[in-house]
C-alpha cells in the first residue's frame, strides 16, 4: 500500500538537487520595460509597429540588423495584449540574434496568457537547448520571474517551463524549477509534477525517485489526478513491480480518483506480460462494471497476451466481442494474430488473416512477414516463403537480419546450401551482419547434408575472424553430426575442444553423445556420460531418456528400460511417440507384446500403480504437455495397428470427461484409415468437425484418399465440400474452382492431387478450433 506520510523530498546521489533552493535571487538590472527605449531606438520601434499593423512582415527584414534586445523587449511589452501584432512579431524575431533570453521569457508569458501552449513550448524547449550551461535552470527561472509582473502572467508559465524540460528528459532542471518556484511563492500545479514524473520514467531513473516526488506533492497540498496515478502505475509496471502499481490503483480509488481506460490497459498489459492472464481478464471484465468501455488498445493487449501464451482458440471469442461492439481491428490486431497462429503452426489461419488485413488496406509489418516466412520454411514450402519476401519488397518493407536468417535456415534445413549462401550475401549487401544464429543455421545445414568438413570450415572461420565466437549450439550441432555419422572419436574431440575454449556442454551436447554411444551399443560408456551429465547438474531431457531406454530394450533389459521410463515421469518429463515406440518394440522383441500393452495401460488407468505414474499424473491436469503425452500413446498404438487399445485410451478420456484436443482425433482418424476401418474414420471425422475442430490437412488428405479408394463417394464428397467451405485463403480461389470442376466430373485423382498441392501451399486449414468450423 502506498503511504502518504510527509517526507523530505530528496534526490538520489546521482541527481543531488532535490532540496529546495533557498538562495534569494536578485532582480534584473535591465531598465524597466515600461520605460521607452533609448532615443536611437524610438524611430525603429515606431516603424516596426507600423509595419506590423499593415501585416507586411517582409518589410521588417531591412530593419533586422538595427534591432537590439532592448528594442525587441519594448515591442513585446508594448504590444503584449494585441494578439494580431505580437504573434507575427514573435514568429519573425524569435530565431534572430537580438532575441535574447529576456525576449524569450517575455514571449513565454505572452503566449501562455493567450493559451498558445504549443508555440510557447517550442520556444521553451529552444531556450532549454540553448542554455546548456544553466545546468540547474537557475538562470532561466530568474529571468522568467523578473519578467513575470511586467506581463501580468500566471503560474501556468512555470508549468509550461517544467513540461518543456521534462519533454527533453532534463529531469534535474525540471525538479529544481519546481523547488525554485515554491521558494519564491509560486505554486506549480499538478501538470508540473506529472511532467517530471513522466520524464523520470522515460529516463529510466529509479522509481523510488518518482515515489518520493509523489509523496512530496501530497505533502505540499497538490492533489494527484488520474494522469498522476497512470504515470506511476505505468512506471512500476514497466519495471515489473506490478504489486506497487496495484497499490497506486487501489489508492487512487480510495482517494476518489476514478481510473480510466488507460489505467486498466496498463494493468492488463502488465498482467499479460507476467503471464497472469486470468488476472488480466478479471480487470478486463471489471471495466464494464465500472461503466468503462474497453477500447481497441484494451483488446489488442488481451489478444497479445493470449497469443504470447499460445491460447489462440480463445482469441476467436475476443474477436467476436470486438465485432459485436463494432471495434475495427487495426494493424496491431492482425499482426498479433498472424504471429500467434504462425507460432502455433496454424499456417492456414495465419494466411487467412494476412489476406484479410491486406484486403482491408492494412499493411503487415516486417515482424509479421518474418513470422509468415518462418511458417512457410517450417512447412518446407520455400517457394511461398520467397513469394512473401517479394511481397515485402513490393510494399517497401525491408527484410531485417532475422528475416534473412529465417530464410537461410529454411534453405539450409532442406540442403539447398547454394541458395542459403546467396541469401547470406544479400544480407551482407543490405548492411546486416550475420549473427551467431545465422552461422549456426549454416553449420546445421551442412550437418543435415552430411558435409562435416564444410560445417567445420564455418566453425573455424568464426574462430579465426574473432567477430563471432562459436557458442554451445555451434559445437553441439557438429557433435550431433559426428554422432550421426558414427564418428565418436571426433565427437568427443569436439567436446574437449569446446571445454578448452570455455564453452560448457549443455543437455543437448550430452544427449547427442549418449545417443551416439547407444547407437553403437556402447551402453556402459553411455551410462558413464549420463552420470557425468548429472554430476554437472544438467537435467536430462526426453531425448536423453529415450536414447537410454532404447539402448536397454536393444540389449533385452526391459526392467531397466521401464525403470528409466518411471524415473522420467517422476521428474516431470513426459514420454513422446519415440519413447513409447521403443518401449513397445523392446517388449515385443521379447515376445511380451501383451505385457507391453498391459504395462502401458497401467501407466494410465490401473489404480494399483502408484499415483506418480498413473493416468492422472499425465492428463489429470489437462495441461498441454500431459495431453501431448496421451496423444503420443494413442499415436504409437495406431502406428502398431493396435486400434482397439487406441480406442480404449480415447474412451477412457471421454469417461473421465477430459478435454479431447484435435490431435487425438487426427491420429485416430489416421489409424483407422490405415487399418481399413473407413466407417469408423468417417464417424470420428464428423464428431471432430461437430466439436468445432478443423482437421489437420494431412488427416483430410489421408481420409479423402482412403474414402475414394473404398468407393465411399458420398462420404468423400462431404469431406471435400467441408474442406473447400473452410478454406479462406483468397490465393486458393483458382485451386478451389479446379477441385469443384473435377469433383463434379468424377476426376477424383485430379481432385486429390490439387488438394495435396493446396495443403502444401498452406491453403487448407491445418489445425485448431475456429469460429467457422462446421
Phi, psi and omega in degrees: 000135181281128180268160179234027178294142179300132177222158174282130185278110184233140179280160171294160180306326180299332186232059191293071187209010189280341180291134183306139180283122187251353183296138178284123182271137180278143177285158182299147177264007178291155180301152179297142181290342181284343178278147179291158179289168177305158185306324182296332183267347185300313180298317180299314181297315180299318180295319181296318180295321178298319178295319180297322180293330179272357178061031178253073186299331182300334181284352177281339185305314181297338182273351188305317183290344182270346184289143170242167178297327182289319179294321178295319178299321181296317179299315180301316181290315185293325185253014190299337181263357179260096186300323184290337178267315191288322183294314177299323181294317180298315181297325181285321192267337197294341179255013181264155188303325184285346184277087188273188183302319181297317178298319179296318180294319176300318179298320180298316179299313184294312182295323179294320179295325177280000180062031176265068190292326183296312179295319180299321181292323178299316180295317181298321179291324175298318179300315181298318181292323184274000177238054184300328181288343180277068190303323183260356180082012182296315185297312181295318180298318180300314181295319180295321179293319183293331181264001186299306186288331180297335183250008180050050188276183179225170181292352177300331180292329176294315178302319182293319179297315180297319179297322180294317175301317183294321178300328180269008181061028176271069187300318183300314179295319180299314180298314183293326179296321177300315182290323176298317181299314181297317183292343178251019172089002176274158178236092177302141182273183181298334179300319179298313181296317179298320181297315181291320177303316180296320179294322178302316182289317180293334180271002180060032172288160180301139180294341176299323178296318178296318180294321178297320180294321177300314181296325180292319180294325176296317184297322183269003172094015175270121184278124176295148174245186184298329179291322177303308182295321180297320179296314181295317179298317179298319180297311181291322177295325180295333177258020175063029173256068185299321182298322176296317178300318178293330177298316178291327177299316179291321182294320181298322179290322178296328180271009175081014179261115186280129176297150175247187183300323180298319179303308182296318180301319180297314182289322178298315180298318180297318178297319179298316181293333177267011177063031177254066187294325180297319177293323178298316179295324178299314178296321180299316180289328181297329182305314181297323179294337180263015181061032175247127180270124175302141178258186182302322180296319179303312182293320179297322179296314179296315179298320179295321177297316179295317181296321181297327181269000179076020181263061187290333179300324183284344179293333178301317180295319179295318179295322177298318180296319177300316180298318180297323182268006178059039174264117187275126178300146177246190181302320181299316180303306183295316181300320179298313183291317179299314179299319180297314180292326177296315179298325181285342182090009179269077188295324181299309181296326177297317180291325177302311182290325177298314178297320182296317183291321178292326178295330180271011176081013180260148184252125173297150177266180183298321181298317180296314179299321179296321177297316179295318178298317178300319179297316180294324177295320178295326178280003180063025179256078185291331178299313180293324179299316180290329176297319178293324176298320179293320176302320178302312183295321178299323180275011180061031174257129186261128179303144175257184183301324181291323178300311180298316181298321178299314180292318178301318179296318180300314180289323180296319182300329181262008175082010178271071188288329178299314179295323179298318180289329174298317178295324178298318178294319176300318180302313181292319180300326182272013171089012180257131177272128178301139180265178176300326179295318179300311181295324179295326177293322178292318177302314180297322179299315178293323178295314178301323181280356179079012181262079184293328179297319179293322178297316179294325179300317179296317180300314182293321178296322177300315182292322183291315183292327180077357180287321179235127179265126177304141180248188183298328179293319180303307182293317183296324179296317180291321177300317178300318180297315178299318180296321178297326179274008180060029178259073185292331181299311179290329178298312180288330175296319178295323177297316180296322181295317181294320179295320179298330180267010175084012178259114184276137177299150176244189182302320181296318179303308182295320180298320179296316180295318179298316179295319178300318178292318180297321180297333178261016177058037175256066187294321180299312178297323178299318179294326177296316179295322178300316180293322176298320178300315179294321179298329179273012177058035175258121183286128175297149176248187182301322181295320179300308182296318181298319179299316181290319178301316179298319180297316178296320179297319178299323180278358179081010181265075183289337179296310179292328177298313180291328177297315178295324177299316179294319180298321177303311182296319181296331180272006178081011177266129186256131182300146175249190183302317183297316181301309181295324180298314181291327178295312181296318179299315182297316180289324181293325180296337178265021179057039181235042182302317180298316179297322179302312181296318182296317181297316180294323176295319182299326179300335186255322184212024173267116184293344182282343180281143180308151186303326186286356175232024180268176177307319182300324180300322187272319182232006182299327182267359179055029177284162184298315181297317182295316180297321177300325180292321177296317178301321179299316180297313179300320182296319180295317177301318179295318179299325181273000181077015181268067188290329178298318180294320179298316179297325180295317178297318179298314180298323180295322177298315180295319180299321181277001180058036175283152178288122180266121180272170182296333181301322180297313179299316182303312183289325179292319178298315177302313183300314181289329174298314181296326181276357177086003179270075186291328179299315179295319179300314182294321178298317178296322178299313181296320179296318180300312181294321180294336178278359178091007179273149173256117180299148177296151181303321180297323179295313181298313182298315180297318182294313180300315181302312183288324179295319178295316180298324180273007177059033174264073191291322179297316181293317180296323178297319180298317180295315181299315180298318178298319181296312181294325180292326183270354178281115185248006182278121185296330179297345185267004186301318180296315180298319180298317180298319179296321179298313182299316181297311182291329178294317179296326182273358177080014179276074189290331177297318179294317178304312183297319181294317180295317179299322179297318179293320178298319179297318180297323182277002179079017182278342181258145176302136185239358175179175171100181179230111188242164182292337183262006178293145181280000000 
